[in-house]
Amino acid sequence: MAYKDPISPSQQSQLHQRILAKEPVAFAQMCEAALPMLSAFLQAQFPQQDPHLCDTTAVDCLLAYHGRPQQYDPEKLSLFAYLRMAARRDMLNAIDSRQRHNRRITDIEQPALQSQLATESVMTKKLALDDWLAAYTKCSRQEIEARVAELLTVEEQQVLWLMLDGVRDTGRYAQVLGFTHLDKPAQQRSVKRVKDRIGKRLRRLGQKLE
């Protein structure tokens, strides 16, 4: 599902630059636009959850961004799309924490639970793909999902999922790509080349589909 942001990507970029420059009112102005959007987004994505949890997760997400705004990469996607991805991950973590607290002990080997976890993982990745591609195209996921499968190899698709999940460990990517025989610096260079290639292909795809 594509979301219509309350301010344009260029305005989001300007706010981000002002926050990096530590302008006193920039973060407050961003929150004024972003907080209602994030809260509504989380409540739509997690309708069975307590709205208060959605609100507090949205606030925590914005505060985390404010604490380390340099972690956001404008080359990959718009600021608000990035915040939605971060808020979704935070919400899933909060839900998982609550469930583990209430459940205490769960038999992870139960077939029914394994099936549920696998389904939730696929759904999360597909939702994340919506935001990733929203940075480059206005088309729906249904229109481009098959194109992405044609555009990327199986290994590159696995790398994309890791990127969408926010994985930073080079070793995880090296294992998927078969680079484990290389030393650490060589792994980092090789993984970066693959990530850059994926980003360029997705950008070209978005330009073609617009």
N, C-alpha and C positions, 0 to 999 in steps of 0.2 A: 504494500500500500504506500503510495507516494503522499507525502505530507506537504501542505502549502504553508511555508514558514511565514511568520508575521513580518519579517523584514527580509530584504533581498540578500543573496549571497555576497554581493559587493558590500552591503552595509554590515553584514556579519564579519567580513574580512577587515573592514575598517575598525570595528569594535575590537577585534582581536589584536590588531596592531596597537591600538590605544591602550589596551590592557597590558600588552608587553612593555609599552612605554611608561606604565604605572601612572596613567592619568587617574586622578582621584575618583571621578564620577563614571568612568567607562564601565567598570564592572557592574555598578548599580543599574546603569542603562541597559546593559546586556541582560541582566536578571529580569528586568521589567518585561522584556520581550520573550526571554527564553523560559522562565519558570512556569508560566501558565501553559506554554506549549509542551514542556517536558512532563508536567503533571497530567495533562490530558492524554498525552501519548502513552504514558505508563498505565493509566487507568483503562485505556482502550485495549492495550496489549495484555493486561492482567486483570480482567473484569471481576475475577473471583477473589481478588486480594483486597485488603483493607485500604480504602482511599488515603488514609493517613500515612500508610507505609509508602504509597506512591509519592505523596507530597514530600515526605522526609527524604526519600531516596533522590528525588529531583533536586532538592536543596543540597544534599551531600554531594551530588554529582557536580553541581556548579561550583561548590566550594573546593572540590578536588581539582577542578580545572583551574580555578583562580590561583590555587597554590602552586601549580606547575603548568602554566599556559604554554610553555615551550614544548611540551610533549605533543601538542596538536600540530599536525603537518598539513598546511593548507593545500599542498600539492595533491593530496589524496582525496579529500572530500570537503564539503562545506562545513563550517563550524557547527551549525545546528544539527546536521546529520551525524557529525562526530559525537556531539553531546547525547543524541538519542542512542547511539550504539553504546556509549559508556554507561548511560542510565539503565539501559536494558541489562547489561552485564551486572551492574550493581544490584538491580532488582532481582535477577536470578540468584545472585549470591545471597541476598537477604532472605529470599524465600527458602533457599536450600538450608540456610542457617536455622531458620525457624522450624523447618521440617525435621532437621536433625535434633534440634532441642526437644521437640515434642515427641519424636519417635524414639530418641535415645539409642536404640539398637535396631538395626535393620539388616535382614539377610540379603546382602547385595547379590547373592547367587540365585535368588528366586527368579525363574524365567519371566514371570509377569512384570517384575520390577525392571529387569534387564530390557524388556521390550519397551516399557514406558520411558526409560532413560534414553534409549536410542531414538525414539520418536521425538522426544523433547529436544534432543541434540540437533536433529535434522531441521526441525521447525525454527530453532534459534538461528541456525546458519542461514536459512532462507530469508528470515526477517532481516538479518544483518546484510545480506546481499542486496535487499531493497535499498537500504541507505547508501551502500557503497556505490551502486549504479545510479542512484538519484543525483550523485555529484556530476555525472557525465551525460545523462539522458533523461528525457521526460517519459520514456516508454515504461510500460509495466513489466514486472518480472516475467509474466507469462510470455510476453513478446520477445524477450531477449534470453530467457533461460537456455533455450536450445542453441542459440548463437554462441553463448559463453562455452557450452560444452564442445562446440565445434572449434572455438577459438583457442582453447587451452588444452594442453595434454592432461592426462589423468594426474600426473605428478604436479603440474602447475595448478590444477584445480584444488589439490590437497594443500598446496602452499597458500592459495587464496583463502581457504577456510581457516588456516592457522592465522593468517593476517587479520581476518575478520574477527577472530576470537581474541585478538590482541596479544598473541604469543610473541615474545621477544627472544626466546632462547634459540640461538643460532643452531644448536645441536639438534633441535626438533626438526628444523627445516633441512638440515644436512642429512638427517636420517631418511626423510621422505624423498630427497633428491639423489640419494646415493653418493653423498660427498663425505661420508664418514672417514674415508681413507686419507683425506687431506688434513693438514694441520689447521689449527684454529684460524689464523689469519687468512689462509686460502679458502677455508669454509665461509668466512664472513664475506670475502670478495665474491665468491661464486653465488652465494645465496642472494646477495644484493643485486647481482646482475639479473637473476631470475625474477626477483621482486620488481625491479625496474621494468623488465620486459612485460610482465603482467600488467603493470599500471599503464604502460604505453598502449598495449593492445585494447584495454578496456576504454581508455580515452578515445582511441580511434573508433571503436565500436559505437560509443555514445555519439560521436560527431556524425557518423553515418546514419544513425537511427533518428536523429533530431529532425 
